[in-house]
Amino acid sequence: MKFTLTWLKEHLETAATLEEIVAKLTALGLEVEGVEDRAKKLSPFIIAHVLEAKQHPNADRLRVCQVDTGREVVEVVCGAPNARTGMKGVFAPMGSYIPGSDITLKPTEIRGVKSNGMLCSERELQLSDAHEGIIELPGDAPVGQPFARYAGLDDPVIDIAITPNRPDALGVFGVARDLAAAGLGRLKGADIAPIPGAFQSPVGVRLGLPKDKAHVSPAFVGRYIRGVKNGPSPKWLQDRLIAIGLRPISALVDITNYVMYDRGRPLHVYDADKIAGDIIVRLAKAGESVLALDGRSYTLSEEVCVIADEARALGLGGVIGGEETGCSNETVNVFLESALFDPLTIAATGRALGILSDARYRFERGVDPATTIPGAEIATRLILDLCGGQPSELVIAGAVPDEAKTVAFRPSRVGSLGGLTLPEADCRRILAALGFKVSGEGARLEAIVPSWRPDIDGEADLVEEVLRVHGYDNVPAVPMGRPVAPMGVMTSSQKRVRLVKRTLAGRGLREAVTWSFLASADADLFGGVPPSLRLANPISADLDTMRPSLLPNLLRALGRNADRGTVNLGLFEVGNEFHGDKPEEQRLVAAGVRGGMTGERHWSGPQAPVDAFVGKADALAALAAAGAPVDNLQTAAEAPGWYHPGRAGVLKLGPKTVLARFGEIHPAVLAALGLSGPVAAFEVFPEAIPLPKARGGRSRGPLKASDFQMVERDFAFVVDRQVTADDIVRALRGAEKTLIRDIGVFDVYEGPHVGAGKKSVAVSVRLQADDRTLTDAEIDTIAGRLVEAAAKRTGATLRT
Amino acid sequence: MNEIRDLEQELMAAVRAAGDLAALEAVRVAALGKKGRVSELMKALGGMSAEERKTLGPLYNGLKDRLTDAITQRRQALEAAALAARLEAERVDVTLPVRGEPQGSIHPVSQVMDEVIEIFADMGFSVAEGPDIEDDFHNFAALNFPPGHPAREMHDTFYLEPNEAGERKLLRTHTSPVQIRTMMKQKPPVRIIAPGRTYRCDSDATHTPMFHQVEGLVIDRETHMGHLKGCLEAFARAFFEVELVEMRFRPSYFPFTEPSAEVDIGCAFKEGEIAFGEGDDWLEILGCGMVHPRVIANVGLDPNEYQGFAFGCGIDRLAMLKYGIPDLRQFFYSDVRWLRHYGFSALDIPALGQRGVQ
């Protein structure tokens, strides 16, 4: 909310400087967002008199003016068409900075005539965009005086941010009350004299709301003022409205806006001659429409509260007035409205119809009910002063609810909750200055909440009031005590995530953070999502679905980087994928993609494109980092449809628990995402990894290492093509359970030497005993068993 | 006698003439091998008289020793030359580039989360989490956002389409629902931070529809606003790695805290960079306050018994401030040039010992 310093001082008698006021406002929670001191910018500009303007000897469009600046008469060359003898204007002497054109004036010669300053347009002063001519001031403008003061622009404009709990600060008076409570001056203007009515209003008011909706507008105060003369409002009023960014319209309308910003009290004025009969406050009829002051026509539902006459709905109560009954310069008789509306109804109406108005803004936050009658009196006073006329008696329908809340308050809570020990007397003084009526003695007080503070309803609120007026800065900082018992900082899952991230980054993948949402077409490529995972109000169609996998956004990122020239790139992300809207239907995933080649082109040898084993290596590294028993995992060639059906797999613990997927992305999916392949990918599910068994502490137990010799035997098995390496390794492990230390697969061959439909798989088996060196005879026996097992389980024969 | 001298001269010449190790070995075998000429001479000593042996023995032995030495020296010379030749042949152009290894990195959001966790861990906080998809109760109602209240509208909430039960879930607008989830399952005392993703229906130069926050919550019987100040001051000093951070607590409003405050830190804007611990400008970094008694009651605790503080802070914003990252939107574009420039090494793990530079 904006207001000027002079305006504030109408309600606050203070010797404080602008800087002190600004600092105090922020300290009170009325955060100052900006102070516009227009006078500073306009300080060089003074009012001047053009004594003579004659044609420039060498230029058709220029005039040479003799300008009286109040101190001297200078010669100025001016190009404005309206520069003429006898006019008053705004003059900038040499050395002035012209904000609108970003220049500093220097003595200059224009077509042979010296020019010693400038007569300015509104644009040059940044007052408006007008640049057709120079500013013309009335004949009585005092020559030599600063223009800013004359134009009422020497009044700094203060802009404060009001939090939604402080409707009382949506008027200058309320702001002044806070400052006065904080010791910055004395509050003025609290007393409002009632104005006697000269006659009974010919327009009556009825509250026609159904019983269960009576709270929507509990009170309506009206007044008929006859014989007014509407027209432009006086300069002081226009200046204030312009300063805070409002457009002056006419005296009657300007008065309602002024009272709203001055007192936080929205009002409305009707041209009484356009009202048919009495005013009725009622709910709209379904489909009823209203042409509002914003020029738009609104079709209403039965939830909306309208102000109507006997014939039709005139306006939306508390939100916006109607165009048809608005005041114009021809208005002679005016009907003034000061009513009360329910915040939730106003908020719902404003939201449903998309109307942002100053009245809605205030009513939905809560207008002080106690201003309903005084608001009408203040506006009446201004109307009589500025437009003349004769007031009726007030018409009062309904009653202003008297719901003063009483809150119990222990002053000790300022210390025990607020951290600042303050004497009871100080607490009482602050609360009283804010308008609370404090009663009781000692440890337990009671405070009656003033009508303008709907936000206050508990002791903690009063602690905040005392603290903020006394100053949050005065609360001493106290170090947090150490907790007595040592606590686990992170869960196992959180620790795993950290290790997985750092491991993947160590493997050359760059961590990305991509949106949790994506285009539904992308989601469909990765299994899709149920309708409850579509956003009802996405910011764009590209981001309207929660992601069922991390891969599509990573693949899109890979594509964007490829478009910019980086093709050989690995990205990973750790985040949630979504399969339903319940907490247990979001799953933590560490996923990654690698595109292009496994390395850059290099003189030492050829490059290799990424393949399924690149993804498998990443997946295994991530699993190992997360503590998965990688030696016990089974690899199965079963992966979801977005992977290449022949080049992808899953890593399982037991038959059911899938810990990871890996492989090359399906070429059709790549094509749909605009990528050219191959792309290797993996998805690891850290939360699927069983937690290690608690073994009491972090001890790793003794190292068991055999000192006896290890022997290595190689076997080349010929098997059918569909037999997997894993089948062979499992067959071997099954045949000898204690002495095998390790089995490696070091060659795979398909070709004429082994025959069609066959392949040769070469494995090396390392054998070691814990208690002896194996004899040749023992080794031969074991080797025989291994070959036999491979033959029996996989049909393998030894390659000869 | 002369024969022996001639033989020695001949053999020595042969040693000198040997051009490589194989030739030298041939010379050695011809002279000192089993049937070598010197060996034959030595063998002949056995058949000689004592007198002859006495005369010729030392001569033959001297010849053998000198010849052996000469061969050894020649061998060493030849070996040195061979090694030198091999080394020369093995010479490579060391200016050639090495094989490039792909470089990985940690995203600034992860790095700053780790930093924040480290600092609060030191103050006895543990890490809590909650789901991204929330319900009205956890995101709003339990946090004392009355239905229809303007404070709800300020949150620009993303809503999901209704599910089969007709219920409409939302994307959490802040990490504060984790306060509710934590208090509902853990008895006080509570000290947690909750970092995570948050969402608001907002997109412009300084807002993205997804961003990151870290929530803090302390619930016990005695923690008050002075502790809140002490805790946040300690955090700001540790995070920004400066001796003294000036902090300003301004009264503000959040439905779930009372009293509430926004916190600014003192800084100086210098040539487009921000410096902390100096200057007289202020920069807002977080919102905080004492947990509202109604929130405490909403989770089934007695607000007359328990109290505490909560705060919420933008992680992306912390990263931007500390590391001078200008544009929030770039955080989520995965441009490798940005990731490379603003990312962190895998081993740059935040720890107390890593802070500052001695």
HADDOCK unambig.tbl for C-alpha pairs under 7 A between the chains (distance, minus, plus):
assign (segid A and resid 26 and name CA) (segid B and resid 250 and name CA) 6.67 0.50 0.50
assign (segid A and resid 27 and name CA) (segid B and resid 250 and name CA) 5.65 0.50 0.50
assign (segid A and resid 27 and name CA) (segid B and resid 251 and name CA) 6.77 0.50 0.50
assign (segid A and resid 28 and name CA) (segid B and resid 251 and name CA) 6.16 0.50 0.50
assign (segid A and resid 29 and name CA) (segid B and resid 250 and name CA) 5.73 0.50 0.50
assign (segid A and resid 29 and name CA) (segid B and resid 251 and name CA) 4.19 0.50 0.50
assign (segid A and resid 29 and name CA) (segid B and resid 252 and name CA) 5.39 0.50 0.50
assign (segid A and resid 163 and name CA) (segid B and resid 252 and name CA) 6.75 0.50 0.50
assign (segid A and resid 163 and name CA) (segid B and resid 253 and name CA) 5.96 0.50 0.50
assign (segid A and resid 164 and name CA) (segid B and resid 150 and name CA) 6.54 0.50 0.50
assign (segid A and resid 164 and name CA) (segid B and resid 151 and name CA) 6.36 0.50 0.50
assign (segid A and resid 165 and name CA) (segid B and resid 253 and name CA) 6.74 0.50 0.50
assign (segid A and resid 344 and name CA) (segid B and resid 148 and name CA) 5.92 0.50 0.50
assign (segid A and resid 347 and name CA) (segid B and resid 148 and name CA) 6.78 0.50 0.50
assign (segid A and resid 416 and name CA) (segid B and resid 224 and name CA) 6.22 0.50 0.50
assign (segid A and resid 417 and name CA) (segid B and resid 224 and name CA) 4.71 0.50 0.50
assign (segid A and resid 417 and name CA) (segid B and resid 225 and name CA) 6.27 0.50 0.50
assign (segid A and resid 418 and name CA) (segid B and resid 224 and name CA) 5.72 0.50 0.50
assign (segid A and resid 418 and name CA) (segid B and resid 225 and name CA) 4.86 0.50 0.50
assign (segid A and resid 418 and name CA) (segid B and resid 226 and name CA) 6.96 0.50 0.50
assign (segid A and resid 419 and name CA) (segid B and resid 224 and name CA) 5.33 0.50 0.50
assign (segid A and resid 419 and name CA) (segid B and resid 225 and name CA) 4.97 0.50 0.50
assign (segid A and resid 419 and name CA) (segid B and resid 226 and name CA) 4.68 0.50 0.50
assign (segid A and resid 460 and name CA) (segid B and resid 258 and name CA) 5.73 0.50 0.50
assign (segid A and resid 460 and name CA) (segid B and resid 259 and name CA) 6.42 0.50 0.50
assign (segid A and resid 461 and name CA) (segid B and resid 258 and name CA) 6.11 0.50 0.50
assign (segid A and resid 461 and name CA) (segid B and resid 259 and name CA) 6.47 0.50 0.50
assign (segid A and resid 463 and name CA) (segid B and resid 259 and name CA) 6.92 0.50 0.50
assign (segid A and resid 464 and name CA) (segid B and resid 258 and name CA) 6.64 0.50 0.50
assign (segid A and resid 464 and name CA) (segid B and resid 259 and name CA) 4.59 0.50 0.50
assign (segid A and resid 468 and name CA) (segid B and resid 251 and name CA) 6.09 0.50 0.50
assign (segid A and resid 472 and name CA) (segid B and resid 249 and name CA) 6.07 0.50 0.50
assign (segid A and resid 472 and name CA) (segid B and resid 250 and name CA) 6.73 0.50 0.50
assign (segid A and resid 473 and name CA) (segid B and resid 248 and name CA) 6.96 0.50 0.50
assign (segid A and resid 473 and name CA) (segid B and resid 249 and name CA) 6.54 0.50 0.50
assign (segid A and resid 475 and name CA) (segid B and resid 226 and name CA) 6.04 0.50 0.50
assign (segid A and resid 476 and name CA) (segid B and resid 226 and name CA) 5.57 0.50 0.50
assign (segid A and resid 477 and name CA) (segid B and resid 226 and name CA) 4.59 0.50 0.50
assign (segid A and resid 477 and name CA) (segid B and resid 227 and name CA) 6.14 0.50 0.50
assign (segid A and resid 477 and name CA) (segid B and resid 229 and name CA) 4.89 0.50 0.50
assign (segid A and resid 477 and name CA) (segid B and resid 230 and name CA) 4.38 0.50 0.50
assign (segid A and resid 478 and name CA) (segid B and resid 226 and name CA) 5.04 0.50 0.50
assign (segid A and resid 478 and name CA) (segid B and resid 227 and name CA) 4.77 0.50 0.50
assign (segid A and resid 478 and name CA) (segid B and resid 229 and name CA) 6.84 0.50 0.50
assign (segid A and resid 478 and name CA) (segid B and resid 230 and name CA) 4.66 0.50 0.50
assign (segid A and resid 479 and name CA) (segid B and resid 227 and name CA) 5.89 0.50 0.50
assign (segid A and resid 479 and name CA) (segid B and resid 230 and name CA) 4.68 0.50 0.50
assign (segid A and resid 479 and name CA) (segid B and resid 231 and name CA) 6.22 0.50 0.50
assign (segid A and resid 480 and name CA) (segid B and resid 227 and name CA) 5.61 0.50 0.50
assign (segid A and resid 480 and name CA) (segid B and resid 230 and name CA) 6.47 0.50 0.50
assign (segid A and resid 480 and name CA) (segid B and resid 231 and name CA) 5.91 0.50 0.50
assign (segid A and resid 482 and name CA) (segid B and resid 123 and name CA) 6.48 0.50 0.50
assign (segid A and resid 482 and name CA) (segid B and resid 124 and name CA) 6.39 0.50 0.50
assign (segid A and resid 483 and name CA) (segid B and resid 124 and name CA) 5.86 0.50 0.50
assign (segid A and resid 488 and name CA) (segid B and resid 126 and name CA) 6.42 0.50 0.50
assign (segid A and resid 489 and name CA) (segid B and resid 121 and name CA) 5.99 0.50 0.50
assign (segid A and resid 489 and name CA) (segid B and resid 125 and name CA) 6.47 0.50 0.50
assign (segid A and resid 489 and name CA) (segid B and resid 126 and name CA) 3.97 0.50 0.50
assign (segid A and resid 489 and name CA) (segid B and resid 127 and name CA) 5.86 0.50 0.50
assign (segid A and resid 490 and name CA) (segid B and resid 126 and name CA) 5.94 0.50 0.50
assign (segid A and resid 490 and name CA) (segid B and resid 127 and name CA) 5.32 0.50 0.50
assign (segid A and resid 502 and name CA) (segid B and resid 346 and name CA) 4.82 0.50 0.50
assign (segid A and resid 505 and name CA) (segid B and resid 104 and name CA) 4.26 0.50 0.50
assign (segid A and resid 505 and name CA) (segid B and resid 105 and name CA) 4.94 0.50 0.50
assign (segid A and resid 505 and name CA) (segid B and resid 106 and name CA) 6.17 0.50 0.50
assign (segid A and resid 505 and name CA) (segid B and resid 346 and name CA) 5.29 0.50 0.50
assign (segid A and resid 506 and name CA) (segid B and resid 104 and name CA) 5.79 0.50 0.50
assign (segid A and resid 506 and name CA) (segid B and resid 346 and name CA) 5.32 0.50 0.50
assign (segid A and resid 507 and name CA) (segid B and resid 104 and name CA) 6.35 0.50 0.50
assign (segid A and resid 508 and name CA) (segid B and resid 102 and name CA) 4.61 0.50 0.50
assign (segid A and resid 508 and name CA) (segid B and resid 103 and name CA) 4.27 0.50 0.50
assign (segid A and resid 508 and name CA) (segid B and resid 104 and name CA) 3.69 0.50 0.50
assign (segid A and resid 509 and name CA) (segid B and resid 103 and name CA) 6.67 0.50 0.50
assign (segid A and resid 509 and name CA) (segid B and resid 104 and name CA) 4.23 0.50 0.50
assign (segid A and resid 509 and name CA) (segid B and resid 105 and name CA) 6.64 0.50 0.50
assign (segid A and resid 510 and name CA) (segid B and resid 104 and name CA) 4.41 0.50 0.50
assign (segid A and resid 510 and name CA) (segid B and resid 105 and name CA) 4.60 0.50 0.50
assign (segid A and resid 510 and name CA) (segid B and resid 106 and name CA) 6.44 0.50 0.50
assign (segid A and resid 510 and name CA) (segid B and resid 339 and name CA) 7.00 0.50 0.50
assign (segid A and resid 511 and name CA) (segid B and resid 105 and name CA) 5.86 0.50 0.50
assign (segid A and resid 511 and name CA) (segid B and resid 106 and name CA) 5.16 0.50 0.50
assign (segid A and resid 511 and name CA) (segid B and resid 107 and name CA) 5.28 0.50 0.50
assign (segid A and resid 512 and name CA) (segid B and resid 107 and name CA) 6.19 0.50 0.50
assign (segid A and resid 512 and name CA) (segid B and resid 334 and name CA) 5.43 0.50 0.50
assign (segid A and resid 513 and name CA) (segid B and resid 332 and name CA) 5.43 0.50 0.50
assign (segid A and resid 513 and name CA) (segid B and resid 334 and name CA) 6.94 0.50 0.50
assign (segid A and resid 514 and name CA) (segid B and resid 332 and name CA) 5.15 0.50 0.50
assign (segid A and resid 514 and name CA) (segid B and resid 333 and name CA) 6.92 0.50 0.50
assign (segid A and resid 515 and name CA) (segid B and resid 210 and name CA) 6.72 0.50 0.50
assign (segid A and resid 515 and name CA) (segid B and resid 332 and name CA) 6.79 0.50 0.50
assign (segid A and resid 531 and name CA) (segid B and resid 161 and name CA) 6.59 0.50 0.50
assign (segid A and resid 532 and name CA) (segid B and resid 160 and name CA) 6.02 0.50 0.50
assign (segid A and resid 532 and name CA) (segid B and resid 161 and name CA) 4.84 0.50 0.50
assign (segid A and resid 532 and name CA) (segid B and resid 162 and name CA) 5.52 0.50 0.50
assign (segid A and resid 532 and name CA) (segid B and resid 163 and name CA) 4.67 0.50 0.50
assign (segid A and resid 533 and name CA) (segid B and resid 160 and name CA) 5.99 0.50 0.50
assign (segid A and resid 533 and name CA) (segid B and resid 161 and name CA) 6.69 0.50 0.50
assign (segid A and resid 534 and name CA) (segid B and resid 160 and name CA) 5.60 0.50 0.50
assign (segid A and resid 534 and name CA) (segid B and resid 161 and name CA) 5.71 0.50 0.50
assign (segid A and resid 535 and name CA) (segid B and resid 158 and name CA) 6.79 0.50 0.50
assign (segid A and resid 535 and name CA) (segid B and resid 159 and name CA) 5.80 0.50 0.50
assign (segid A and resid 535 and name CA) (segid B and resid 160 and name CA) 4.30 0.50 0.50
assign (segid A and resid 535 and name CA) (segid B and resid 161 and name CA) 5.93 0.50 0.50
assign (segid A and resid 536 and name CA) (segid B and resid 159 and name CA) 5.39 0.50 0.50
assign (segid A and resid 536 and name CA) (segid B and resid 160 and name CA) 5.03 0.50 0.50
assign (segid A and resid 536 and name CA) (segid B and resid 161 and name CA) 5.17 0.50 0.50
assign (segid A and resid 537 and name CA) (segid B and resid 158 and name CA) 6.06 0.50 0.50
assign (segid A and resid 537 and name CA) (segid B and resid 159 and name CA) 6.30 0.50 0.50
assign (segid A and resid 538 and name CA) (segid B and resid 158 and name CA) 7.00 0.50 0.50
assign (segid A and resid 539 and name CA) (segid B and resid 201 and name CA) 6.32 0.50 0.50
assign (segid A and resid 557 and name CA) (segid B and resid 334 and name CA) 5.94 0.50 0.50
assign (segid A and resid 561 and name CA) (segid B and resid 335 and name CA) 6.22 0.50 0.50
assign (segid A and resid 561 and name CA) (segid B and resid 336 and name CA) 6.65 0.50 0.50
assign (segid A and resid 581 and name CA) (segid B and resid 133 and name CA) 6.20 0.50 0.50
assign (segid A and resid 581 and name CA) (segid B and resid 169 and name CA) 6.88 0.50 0.50
assign (segid A and resid 583 and name CA) (segid B and resid 131 and name CA) 5.42 0.50 0.50
assign (segid A and resid 583 and name CA) (segid B and resid 133 and name CA) 6.86 0.50 0.50
assign (segid A and resid 599 and name CA) (segid B and resid 100 and name CA) 6.63 0.50 0.50
assign (segid A and resid 599 and name CA) (segid B and resid 101 and name CA) 6.83 0.50 0.50
assign (segid A and resid 600 and name CA) (segid B and resid 100 and name CA) 6.46 0.50 0.50
assign (segid A and resid 602 and name CA) (segid B and resid 99 and name CA) 6.42 0.50 0.50
